[in-house]
Amino acid sequence: MPDSIIQGMIEQGIVSADAPPEFQQNAVWRCMNNSVWVCHFGANLPCQEKADTSQTPTPAMEDFCKTNTTAESIPAAVTGRATVYEWRCQDGKPEVVRQLFTADPQGYLADFWYELTPK
């Protein structure tokens, strides 16, 4: 991880200056629209996965809803962390509740990527 990327994350409050170096470096970066963008893995974020915009339930979601017929939410361990939707079980079948996230122009979860602005 280039020092300039780490310094940019610190300056923009994405990571703390006093965080251990291993934590500060736990990120990925890429170029988009002539800018540098960064995603810090932090809380188990799917930085390297493309956004899942499918509204078709997976077999894992269907199985979950068969045994949790009225679950108000389907956990990310079942839906996958890259889905842009909140899912629930309605009468034993998975359904989309609402859209939580959006995809950026390159197809990644826009909500977890930050543009590093030059000084």
N, C-alpha and C positions, 0 to 999 in steps of 0.2 A: 504494500500500500504506500503510494508516494506521500511524503511528509506534507506536501502542499494540499493534498486531499484531506488529511487528518486536520491540518490547521484550519482549513475551510469549514470542516464540520464543527470544530471547537468554536470558531468565530460566529457561526450561525446557530449555536446552541443545540446542535444535533447530538454531540457527545460532550462530556465534561472534560475540562482541561486536567482535572486531577484524577480522572479514571485511569485504571491500569492500561498500559500500552496494548496488551492483548485485547482488551475490550474496545479500545479506540480503533483498532485495526480490523475489527470484526464487521467489515462492510464491503460493499462492492460499488464500483463506479462505472459509468458509461457516458458516451457522448450522445446528445439528442438536441436537435435544433441549434446547433453551434454552441452548445453549453455543456458543462460537466454536471452530471446528475449523480447523486449518491443515495444508497440505501443501506442503513445500518441494521444488521440482523436483530440487535436488541432482544425484543420479546418474541423470538421465534417467528419472525416475519419471513414471508416467501419472496425474498428479494430477487431470486434468480428464476422464478417461475413466471410464465406468462399468465395473465389474468384468465380465469375460467369464466366465460360469459354464457356458458350453456345453461339453459333452463330445463334440460332433460335430466331427470334424476339418475344417479348411478345405481348399480346393483347394491352397493354398500348402503346407500340411503334407503333403498326399498327394503332391505333386510332390517335396518334399524327401525323403520316405521312399522314393520310387521310385529315387532316385539314392544314397541313404544308408540302405540296407535294414536295417542293424542299429545305427544311431546311438543311443547311450545317452541323448542328449537332443536336442531340437529347439530351436535358438536362438530367443531372443525376437524377433529380426528376422523370423522366420518365423511364430511362434505369435501374435505381437502381445504388447505389454508388459502388457496388461490381463488376460490370462488368469489364472485362479486356480489353474491346474494346471501341474504339470511333465509334459511330454510326451516320448515317445521313439518310435523306430521299431522295430517288431517284425515281422520277416519282410516288410519293405517297406510296412508299414501303420502309421499313427500310432496311438498309444494313450496313455491317461492313466497316469502312474506313480503320482502322489499329488496331493492338494490341498495347495498351499503357502500360499494366502492366503484371506481371507474377505471378504465384502461387508458393508458397514455398512448400517444401515436405509435410507439413501438410494441404495444401490446402488454406491457407490464402494469402492475397495480399502481396507478398514479398516486394513490394516497400514502404510499410508503417511500416514494422517491422525492428527493429535495434537490433543487437546482442550486449549485454553488455559485454564488455571485462574486465576481472579482472585486477586489478592494478599489 
